[in-house]
Amino acid sequence: MVLQRQLPIPVWGWADAGEKIVVTFRGQTVHAIAGASFPHIRLYTVPQKAAVAPFRAPAGSWSACTPEAADTFSAVAYFFGRELHRKLGVPVGLINSSWGGTMAEAWTSRDRLVSLPQFKDLVARYEANLANPERDKALFQEKLRANAVNVLNLDA
């Protein structure tokens, strides 16, 4: 193992919730509790709801940070909030409004996209497609049938 001085050393492992964890290295000992609850950290996950225009007050609720609640929350947000809470000693509210697998353009306003030259064509194509949804539905159905035929031919 190679360790570089002046840099943190990641340590990982497994423990049951509530189990005491002790790590000792070169005379330094650190204690922690696995899956410890942080009642002064609150988590809020914005529901994933597609919309063409911004909307207010998405349905959802705040929950206390427990190992179960944190399990499905953003790990980056959790560790950031935990560090803030530990260093500042104040309650922390974390909002997770992420949606994996979506393009950044989906989260950017139309006005901002149009102001960027590299996105003008993208916005124009999108708006043209919105103008004729029945045509797009027919094209999609046609491609779906063609793919089904291709899959059936592969089995032959």
C-alpha distance (Angstrom), angle and dihedral (degrees) to the residues before:
residue distance angle dihedral
M1 . . .
V2 3.79 . .
L3 3.79 119.2 .
Q4 3.77 124.3 -169.4
R5 3.77 117.1 -145.7
Q6 3.80 121.7 -119.3
L7 3.83 91.6 25.0
P8 3.81 129.7 102.0
I9 3.79 118.1 -104.6
P10 3.82 113.7 -137.2
V11 3.80 112.3 -135.2
W12 3.79 122.0 -172.4
G13 3.77 139.4 172.5
W14 3.80 144.0 128.2
A15 3.78 131.7 -77.5
D16 3.78 137.9 156.5
A17 3.81 117.7 -103.0
G18 3.79 109.7 -83.9
E19 3.81 93.7 19.2
K20 3.81 116.0 135.3
I21 3.80 113.9 -115.7
V22 3.81 121.8 -158.4
V23 3.80 123.9 -174.4
T24 3.81 119.1 -174.5
F25 3.78 123.6 -175.1
R26 3.81 127.3 164.7
G27 3.77 93.5 -18.0
Q28 3.81 95.4 -47.1
T29 3.80 117.8 114.6
V30 3.80 127.0 -166.8
H31 3.81 123.8 -171.1
A32 3.82 127.2 -159.0
I33 3.79 139.4 160.2
A34 3.81 116.6 -122.7
G35 3.77 114.3 -118.6
A36 3.77 91.7 -0.9
S37 3.77 114.9 -175.8
F38 3.78 119.8 -120.9
P39 3.82 106.1 -156.6
H40 3.82 91.5 -179.7
I41 3.79 92.4 57.8
R42 3.80 114.7 79.5
L43 3.80 125.0 -163.6
Y44 3.80 128.0 -151.8
T45 3.79 123.4 -178.8
V46 3.79 115.6 -164.0
P47 3.82 107.7 -135.3
Q48 3.79 115.2 -113.0
K49 3.79 104.4 -110.2
A50 3.80 122.7 157.6
A51 3.80 115.0 -135.9
V52 3.80 135.2 166.4
A53 3.82 91.7 -146.0
P54 3.81 130.3 36.1
F55 3.79 114.8 -91.1
R56 3.79 132.6 -161.0
A57 3.77 133.8 -127.1
P58 3.81 103.0 13.9
A59 3.78 112.6 -152.6
G60 3.76 113.4 -100.6
S61 3.76 142.3 99.3
W62 3.78 141.6 -125.7
S63 3.79 118.4 -107.2
A64 3.78 133.0 -170.7
C65 3.78 115.0 -103.8
T66 3.79 106.8 -100.3
P67 3.80 127.5 156.2
E68 3.82 88.4 -103.1
A69 3.84 94.6 50.0
A70 3.81 93.1 43.7
D71 3.81 90.9 50.8
T72 3.81 92.5 78.7
F73 3.81 97.0 31.1
S74 3.82 127.2 97.8
A75 3.82 106.8 -77.3
V76 3.80 91.7 -150.7
A77 3.81 91.6 52.3
Y78 3.82 91.7 45.5
F79 3.81 95.1 52.7
F80 3.82 91.4 42.6
G81 3.81 91.3 51.3
R82 3.80 92.7 44.8
E83 3.79 91.1 52.3
L84 3.83 91.6 48.1
H85 3.80 90.6 49.3
R86 3.81 93.0 49.0
K87 3.81 95.3 46.2
L88 3.82 99.6 39.5
G89 3.80 99.7 31.9
V90 3.81 92.9 -139.9
P91 3.81 132.6 117.7
V92 3.80 113.0 -89.4
G93 3.81 129.1 -154.5
L94 3.81 117.8 -158.2
I95 3.81 123.4 -163.0
N96 3.79 119.3 -161.6
S97 3.81 111.3 -161.9
S98 3.78 99.1 159.5
W99 3.78 129.0 129.4
G100 3.79 113.5 -168.7
G101 3.77 118.5 -138.8
T102 3.79 96.5 26.9
M103 3.78 124.8 120.6
A104 3.81 117.8 -113.8
E105 3.81 87.9 -121.9
A106 3.81 88.7 68.5
W107 3.80 89.2 62.5
T108 3.81 96.0 44.8
S109 3.78 124.1 89.7
R110 3.80 119.4 -109.1
D111 3.82 91.2 -121.5
R112 3.80 91.4 55.3
L113 3.81 93.2 46.6
V114 3.82 92.2 49.7
S115 3.81 89.8 50.9
L116 3.82 89.9 60.6
P117 3.82 112.8 76.7
Q118 3.81 94.1 -145.8
F119 3.83 91.2 59.8
K120 3.82 102.3 44.3
D121 3.83 92.7 92.1
L122 3.80 91.8 46.2
V123 3.83 91.8 53.7
A124 3.83 91.6 45.8
R125 3.84 91.6 52.1
Y126 3.80 91.2 46.6
E127 3.79 93.0 50.7
A128 3.81 91.6 46.0
N129 3.80 89.1 53.8
L130 3.80 91.0 50.3
A131 3.80 89.3 55.9
N132 3.82 94.0 64.6
P133 3.81 112.4 30.5
E134 3.82 93.8 159.0
R135 3.81 91.0 58.7
D136 3.82 90.3 48.9
K137 3.79 91.3 48.0
A138 3.82 90.4 51.7
L139 3.83 91.5 48.6
F140 3.79 90.2 49.4
Q141 3.82 92.3 49.8
E142 3.81 89.7 48.8
K143 3.82 92.0 52.2
L144 3.79 90.2 45.7
R145 3.83 91.3 54.4
A146 3.83 91.2 46.3
N147 3.80 91.1 51.6
A148 3.80 91.3 48.3
V149 3.80 89.8 53.2
N150 3.81 90.5 49.4
V151 3.81 91.3 51.0
L152 3.82 91.4 49.2
N153 3.81 90.4 49.9
L154 3.80 90.3 52.7
D155 3.79 90.1 57.6
A156 3.80 92.7 52.0
